[in-house]
Structures are given as C-alpha cells and as structure tokens.
Amino acid sequence: MLPDKIVYMANQIATFFESQPEQDRLEGVVTHLEDFWDPRMRRQLFELIDAGGKDLSPLIIEAASHLKRPRQTA
Amino acid sequence: MKDFILPEDADFGTPPVHSETLVTLTIDGLEVTVPEGTSVMRASAIAGIQIPKLCASDNLEAFGSCRLCVVEITGRRGAPASCTTPVAEGMVVRTQTEKIKKLRRGVMELYISDHPLDCLTCSANGDCELQDMAGAVGLREVRYDAVEQHFTPRQNGEANPHYIPKDDSNPYFSYDPSKCIVCSRCVRACEEVQGTFALTISGRGFESRVAAGMPGDDFLSSDCVSCGACVQACPTATLQEKSVIEIGTPERAIVTTCAYCGVGCSFKAEMRGDEVVRMIPYKNGKANRGHSCVKGRFAYGYAVHGDRILKPMIRDDIHDPWKEVSWEEAISFAARKMRAIQAEHGRASIGGITSSRCTNEETYLVQKMIRAIFGNNNTDTCARVCHSPTGYGLKTTFGTSAGTQDFDSVEQSDVVVIIGANPTDGHPVFASRLKKRLRAGAKLIVIDPRRIDLVKTPHVKAAHHLALRPGTNVAVLTALGHVIVTEGLFDERFIRERCDWEEFQFYAEFVSDPRHAPEATEMLTGVPAAELRAAARLYAKGGNGAIYYGLGVTEHSQGSTTVMAIANLAMMTGNIGREGVGVNPLRGQNNVQGSCDMGSFPHEFPGYRHVSDDTARSVFEKMWGVELDAEPGLRIPNMLDAAVAGSFKGLYVQGEDILQSDPDTKHVSAGLEAMDCVIVHDLFLNETAHYAHVFLPGSTFLEKNGTFTNAERRINRVRKVMAPRNGYEDWEVTMMLANAMGGNWTYTHPSQIMDEIAATTPSFASVHYELLEREGSVQWPCNEAHPIGSPVMHIDGFVRGKGKFIVTEYVPTDEKTGPRFPLLLTTGRSLSQYNVGAQTRRTHNVVWHEEDVLEIHPHDAEVRGVKDRDWVRLASRRGDTSLRAHVTERVAPGVVYTTFHHPETQANVITTDYSDWATNCPEYKVTAVQVSLSNGPTDWQEDYEARATLSRRILPAAE
C-alpha cells in the first residue's frame, strides 16, 4: 500500500473523530484502526510514525501510542 | 390469467378489505362472515363459490364492466354485479338461478360474437379465461352473425376498418387487438399495480380499444416499462408472453426468488421440462405481493445465453489463451497455486471476494473457506462498494446493520423521504408500492441531484425536491437536523425514553450552530433554504415519516457520516420502531443484505460479530475445528493496494466483476495484474477474467437451491428449477476448492449449511429450511425471542440499547471541480439494465438501453457545442472515455450523469480512488470531469477492446 494513501486514510478517520465529543476522540480512533485495519496497514502506519509521522494528524500520532503493534509476520 | 393454483394463490375477484366490523350473509345457502366492505364476489370465493367473471381480479379494484358476475339478492331488484356490490348483514345471495344463467349466457354470446374461434391454435389455449367462462356458463351456440367485427383482417371482400394488426414491438410480449374483449384489466393493472399509466382505452363504445401511449405510439415507444402486469392481467391471448407463444403452456410451477435487485421478489418459475416458459410474480411473495419489473419477469434469458462458459479453464499466464480442462484439473491447479503463494508470501497473501448475487449458503461457505482454510480474514464482498457505510452507520447508531422495516410498512407512511435513490429504475417493485401509497395521499420529499422520475410522474408529485450538489449530503441532512432542533420540532419524549438525553444535548448544541442553518449552507449545497425548512417541517410533523435511501448516500467520502445523519433525523423525530416509519437502505443486489449477514466482511463473523470477539471466535473455532485469526483482514480496495505493493498475490472471486464495477479501473487492473493467481468463478468471461488464471463456471439462480436475504431482512428460498448447465451449484464448486486445500467438507444440500449458520449465529438461530417451507419466508432476527422473524426492528428499544446521536460535521470531498474539470459526474443505474450488465446485456433488455449515455444539462451542452446523440469525451483526473450525450434538464447545470452497465464505456475509468472515511466504500457519486466533443472511442477504449479480445481466446480441449 502506498504510504501517502495510508496517511490520507488515517487523516480522514482523524477528521471525523475530531468532530466528536472530546472524551470519545482518542478511543474512537484507536478502536477504529484496531477494528478495521488489517495488521499490515497498521504496521505501515507505525513505520510512517517511526519515520517522523510527516503529514499525519496529531490525533493519529497520539492514537498510535495506544495501539497494539501487530506481530511482524502473519 | 389462469395459472398454477398454489395454496392460497386463488383469485378472490376483488381486493381484501381491512375492517374490524364483521358482516354475516348467506350465499347459495352457505353462511359466510367477512369484513364490512367486502364484495359479494369475494365473500363467495371465501365461501368456496367461484362466481364467473372476466373484468375482475383481486389485485385490481372492482370495475363492474363485464356483467358476467351478476347474482340475485333477495329483496333487491335486478341482477347486481357481485364485484361492485358490498356485503350487508343478513343478505341472502343466489349465484346460480335460471334468470342468472340466462343473463350470463347472453353476455358470453355477445362477447364471443366478436371474438375469433381459433381456440385450438390460439397461444392462450388452455390458459384463457374467456374460454373458461364460455365453458362455465354453458355457452352452446352463438346466434349472431356480426355485421361489423374486430378480428378478421378482411370482411365482405374488403379490408376490415376495425381490424388492428398485432403489435410485436415489445421484445417480450405481443399485443393482438383482435383477441381483445376490452375488459380494461390491462389498463387498470398499469395504473393500480404498476403506477405508470401508459395504457388507456381509446375511443368509445364499439370503437373502444386498448392503446399504449399517445396516438401513433406502439408499446415500445410508449411510456410502458414492460413490467408485464398487463400481460399477467389479460384474460385472453391479447397480451401474451412471446415465450408462451413460442413454447406453449407450462406444466409445473416452482416458487423461487429473483436474482436481480434487493427487493427480492418471489416468482413462480413456470416450466415445461427444464425450459422456463415464463416467470410470474408470486402473489404470496411478501416483498412484491404479486408484482414484478421487466428484469425479474422477463430478463432471465442470460441463463441459456451462448456466452455462458460451461467448462473450467486454466492458464499459466494471463497473456495465454484459455485451456479447457476437467473440474479436477482446474480445482487442483487452483489449490496448488494458492498454497504455493502462501508458502512463499505468508498466510495472509491470499483472500477472496464473496458474491452478493450468490446465496447465503454460498457466501457463508466462501468466507468459511477463507477464514478456516486460507487461515486469514481477507474476505470482502461487493457490499464494500455499495452499502458498507450502511453497516457502519446503522450499527453505530441503532446497533445493527439492517433496514428497520418490511416493504408492507410503506402502506402506513404519511411522509416518505427518498435520498440518493431512484426506486423507479433501481427498485421498481418497491417504487410501484410507494407510488400507490403516494396516490392515496402520502407526501414525498426527494433529496437527489437529479430530477428522478418520482419527482414528477403521473399522479405523483414530490412535495419537495432538494436538488443538492453532489457531495453535499451531510450538509443538507445536518441542515434538516438544524431546522428540526432549532424550531423545536423534535420528539422529546421519544429521545428521553429511547436515546441518551445527554448525547442528544451535545448533538443539539452542535446542530443548532448557525453555520448549519439552511440559509448558511444554501450557497454550498444549492438547496434553497425555504424549501429545505419546509421539507424538515413536513418530515418532523407530517405523521409517520419513513426514509428510504440508496447508493447516493453511501458512495461518498462521507458515506458513513451521511447514514448516521439519517439515523439522527429518524431518532429525533421518533420515526423508529413501528409500522410506517424507519430507516431503510434500498440494497443494490439481490443478496447484499445476506452477504453482509453471512460474515463477508474482513472484520466480522456471520451475525456482525467482530473477529477479535473471543466468544464469537470460539463458537466458530469449535464448529470448524481450527484456530481462527483474531485480526481483521483486507478490504477490497486494500487488497488491490496490497497487491500493487506486493504483499497480496492470490484472489478467489465468486460472482463479482471488480474490474468493471470498482472505481478507478486502471488501479484495479494494476492490482489484478500484480497477482500470481486470480480465480474467477462466474457465469461469463467477465472483465475481471482478463486477469484470471483459473475460470470456474458458475450456476444461475435457476440452477441451485439456497436462500437470498432482501433489503427488508427477508430470507427467501431460491429453488432449483433446472439442473446446473455447468454441472455444479456454486456452493459445490467452493466446497471442491476448499476440499482440495484440505477442507474435508461433506455438505450434500444447502439446508445443512443453513443449519450450521443457525447453530453459530444468534440472529439466525431458528432459521431452518422446514421453517421457510412453512412460513414462505422470515425476516431476521429469527430466534427463540422472535420465532417467526421480525418485520419491524427496534420496537421496544434499540438493538444497542439506547439510540446514539452522532455529530455529523460536513467535510467536503477532496475531489474538487476546477478550471480543467468544471463539471461533477455522478453515476447510477437504469431500469432495464442491472449493475455491470453481465446478465441484462445478454437479454432483450438491450432494446431499452443499448449503451451508456451521458446526461448533460442543455446549458452545459450548448457552451460546449454538444448536441443530443453527439459523441463526447468524458475526462477526469484519472482517465477518459467516450460515449454519446443525452441533453436533458433532468440534471442540474454543472452536473452530468451516466450509468455503468456497459464495459465498452467503462465509466469507472473516470471515477476516483477516494473513499468513505470509515469503510473505504468508493466515492462513485462525485467525480470532477470535463466534457468535450469527440469523434468516437478513445485510445484507451480501443486498447481495452483489443486486450479483451485477446484475453478471451479459448483453445479447444485436448483430446
């Protein structure tokens, strides 16, 4: 998957949850990524964050710190 | 029309009447009690006495024209028509007296004096009510020699001025005026059942004739939509299916379910041997109540089309021609390739796509194979590209992913809101039922960029048409919420009882912000504020308000948000949990609901339980005897992305054509081309098969047993009416592949698969074939709490407990118009064609829609020098194609529209890769485009055509 697409999709999710009640935002993003993103997509997200998280929404970067890192091989 | 009388399938002559008051009368000495307002004819039929009739049918209001159904009533003068005479308490009726017998014979004698006596060679022979009635009344002679008549081309040596030749213009039925008895049943069926008003009786007295459209029209050029209701209503051979003319009368009937749209109509497949003679909508079908559209009734010919591939084929390279092989060879070739890919690239490097056109049982098996045998959750279905936002949105707000009502519910609605759907074309039988309700006084609000037929059609006019700019759904729906909340039109009692009041407070604060006022959003959405305010007031306070929506809601980057905005509106106005209200997604394909229910999505098991849910997972681990992956798998667009990136290499596609149906064709083809093994399981060598290594022939709905679940959650039986021409039902093919990969499955009938579904899925716990045989159909949830299913959901509380209000902030799509691409393209479907057209293009339906055309407003056409029928080039940032223009005011200035039924056009070369934020459902409905004059097909189209021809080569089988 292309990195810019991962960024785009993650930011779309962040944009939605930014409009939600403050107490629901972080959990909303974390749950959404865990529920709907296949491990390789989450791994790519971590790679991007590890590389500095350029262009990623702050809410995504914050959420990632609460997200389980998927195992390396499936 | 006489047809096969299945239990409770008899014609009672006039429609049922609903009344609490009961009336008792005596008919031929038999006492019968019926609701007040029932006709004497119907009461007789209930008592078991069939009064002769010609112009009456219980799907039409009584007309009283044929005079054959006369009876004698004690204390009343003359011989009243039993169809138009209501029962009265203590009434004494006699249906067979000397006077009545004489009158009936006289009536029949007059009818027959102007009717040809060619019964033996007539296409209605054995299926003619006129013939039956002549027999029933004992007509033995015709004393009149007609001086003038309608049925011979020549009379007295001259051309007969009253003779009108046969109209064969419709591909499916013929109109032979010489056989017509002017009973008006066809005209009434067109009005009352279909609601098109295409037929009329022209002339008066002896000159009365059935006519389609305006003077000079034939059936094809008229407004007729070829639903066939008139043909079914005709008591003679006047309107007759051409298939009956060619084949003869059927000898048996089997009730089954249509495989086209999500209405899920029940049909009787009327058969002679293993040939379908005709399809007749089943009167007791609870979705369609005896009605049908052109697709379901007539467009089944693809099943025997010469393009069907009946032998399995393989090839090592997609540039090679296909090689026909045995089933064993094809299956082991496929299994070997898939296992080899996993050995090299890991367990998660393969996956599959279930079909929303296949049965529940077939879909269940495909996802089972992927989860249990492939060992991952890379399963998805075409619902991804249509109703996945419905799944997300309704689950979040209500707690489950399904429409809340049955179709009967519309009969109780006072205000109907149609959003992003075009029911007269996409869901025609529902549209007919809706129009009937609208003619009886219900109000209609249409929210759609196009002026769809329902906005103004005979005897139906929308109270409000909010013609929004494509992509502004959330802004419009939030503005409706703004009006309802700020004007105090919400239902506080319902919200306090059924939802979380605190959550509503937060929502109310959000939506009350002046930036959501219709006056503030008008510039953006193009919807006049006053019109929007009036629509909001009508929905909130107009009585039972029901929302029906389609893909114009879901196929946007804010599709899921729009679904939640709809749910908000229904909750705040208390329009949930009873008949006549609700939120109802109109599903595109026959089994979209079922394929979602059956666990086709990569994140959830059957019954919408997340794969990380340990309890649910252990149920399946125990049943299937394997450990299952607790991580969600890839969705279709993610699979294609992963394929391009190199981590996804093998795909099994059952009954879907992702290359034609999915957005951004070039991206799809790049993904498919990057895979090592693509297995296409389909009826035809579809577009996706250009990139396939294995082709497994599929079976049609006529050739298999199973169930479909329609848009109202109704589980309907699909019954095998002929043997599969390819040799196997689709579930058997999946089982062969699963077993070749170590499955060890032993199903011998789909009922066993349904038993497994019931055993593992709480909402299906009581669904077994015996129950379906007994009840005809049931709507899930169907379990101990709801033993015969649930027509209306969320009656006493939401599935999730409290209904959840969600803040719906409008976020504009990134697909924006600009100087190079100033117009917005939106897409849809036509009445006669279905989805990618694989089926309907292989029927006579092409006479109505032989190509995709581009609808463009006269203003936009004029500034580009485009005239009607000109070839135009349609270009977006993604690609270009060409097609013919249709200049029309149906679309607003700035908006163009086309369909995606034809691979030659490939509208999806134009559409973008943008998708719904929550579900990745593609944004088909908004693409920035430019339109210019062109000379014909683009280079891309010519290249594609050449490639398709090359890819479809088949080598003869080796001896």
Contacts between the chains, C-beta under 8 A, distances in Angstrom:
chain1	res1	chain2	res2	distance
A	1	B	638	6.8
A	1	B	641	4.0
A	1	B	642	5.8
A	1	B	644	7.8
A	1	B	645	5.2
A	2	B	641	6.8
A	2	B	644	7.7
A	2	B	645	7.2
A	5	B	641	6.3
A	5	B	913	7.9
A	9	B	915	8.0
A	9	B	917	7.6
A	9	B	920	7.4
A	12	B	557	7.0
A	12	B	917	3.8
A	13	B	917	5.7
A	13	B	918	7.3
A	15	B	811	5.7
A	15	B	917	6.9
A	16	B	561	6.7
A	16	B	809	7.7
A	16	B	811	7.5
A	16	B	917	5.3
A	16	B	918	7.1
A	19	B	510	8.0
A	19	B	807	5.3
A	19	B	808	7.9
A	19	B	809	3.6
A	20	B	806	7.5
A	20	B	807	5.8
A	21	B	506	5.6
A	21	B	807	7.4
A	32	B	918	7.2
A	34	B	612	7.4
A	35	B	603	5.7
A	35	B	610	6.2
A	35	B	612	7.5
A	35	B	632	6.5
A	36	B	603	5.6
A	36	B	632	5.9
A	36	B	635	7.7
A	36	B	918	7.5
A	36	B	919	7.6
A	37	B	632	6.8
A	38	B	348	7.6
A	38	B	377	7.8
A	38	B	378	7.6
A	38	B	602	6.9
A	38	B	631	6.8
A	38	B	632	5.6
A	38	B	633	5.4
A	38	B	634	4.7
A	38	B	635	7.9
A	38	B	638	6.3
A	39	B	348	7.7
A	39	B	631	5.0
A	40	B	348	7.1
A	40	B	634	7.8
A	40	B	642	6.5
A	40	B	647	5.9
A	41	B	634	7.8
A	41	B	638	6.4
A	70	B	631	6.8
A	73	B	346	6.2
A	74	B	346	5.5
A	74	B	347	5.7
A	74	B	348	3.9
A	74	B	376	6.9
A	74	B	629	7.9
A	74	B	631	7.7
